[in-house]
């Protein structure tokens, strides 16, 4: 296991090198207001304390002896819990940034799980996601003609180690893969199982990518929608398709640019969106904070979505990259360092392996615009309390 000593500076230096060397979307812009070398966190602490408390709520329900195998290391659930409890104690003393960095250096080990030998070693992509707010109707009435669907009656699901697994659908005496996105939208096999209607097909697609959102109804009331389950098909990146098909340059791919391209080329819409066979089914939820896969509300800037086989649910993760800042007109204004303590509270079908992390940005248009810009190289490591540090 890599020790933490010296890792704060090394992570930041490595992140800058990656940004400078990479081309296209990962080329470094001028980063303003770089924090001091001793700074370990660029965000206000109340949000961190809130997020830590929510991860602790989850971890306390896990048997302490539960063990996760991560990058060749056995990590007990009780160690994840102890790591959060000790950080809470540090924060309760209101330390300066320098003191906090020094204490984390002393008390924690840093496990960089994506550092195993191979072509992808250390090459991490950090993206952002958010909770959108869209107008919708409970009944189909033009222009609200694009549905979100509830879990369909013919979707075969089984429990596998406490998790839902999609088997497909029954065809005669056989089990076949479930309908793809294109088949669902072209052939209409789910007629009558609509949950809500939206007025823009790209709005529906955004909700499929983000996993949850808020629907603003005609009477001004709001209802939440939340990921229930998928069709079991693998996720395929529409952004990658736009680049590989020559429609866009990698540096130009954002959620806004995708929306704009489809608005300007409506005849290509289905070809583009149907590239992703994965399809999400939704259920109603409270129209409040976004809820992650732990059943806990997500905290903007602190909640991280990741592959839980590499980043256990509730664990502490230090990330190091850069973040966009938008002006009042929604245009990219500048980039700032993103050096932050986060906690794993969500997951996603596109997040597979140790090299992909998705940071929750918040709710609404501004959060969406900033999250949509995030496709940045960076570094990350699990922070684990050293065995000899007392509670």
Secondary structure, DSSP 8 states (H G I E B T S, - for coil): --B-TTHHHHHHHHHHHHHHH--GGGS---EES---TT----S-HHHHHHHHHHHHHHHTTS-TT-EEEETTEEEEHHHHHHHHHHHHHHHHTT--HHHHHHHHHHHEEEE-TT-SSSTTTT-EEEEEEEEEEEEEESS-BTTB-EEEE---TT-EEEEETTEEEEEEEEETTEEE----HHHHHHH-TTTT-EEEEES-HHHHHHHHHHSEEEEE-TTS-EEEEEEEEE-S-----HHHHHHHTTSS-GGG--HHHHHHHHHH-GGGHHHHHTT----EEEEEE-SSS-B-TTSSB--TTTEEE--TTTS-TT-EEEEEEEEEEE-TTS-EEEEEEEEEEEEEEE--TT--STTEEEEEEEESHHHHHHHHH-EEEEEEEEEEE-TT---
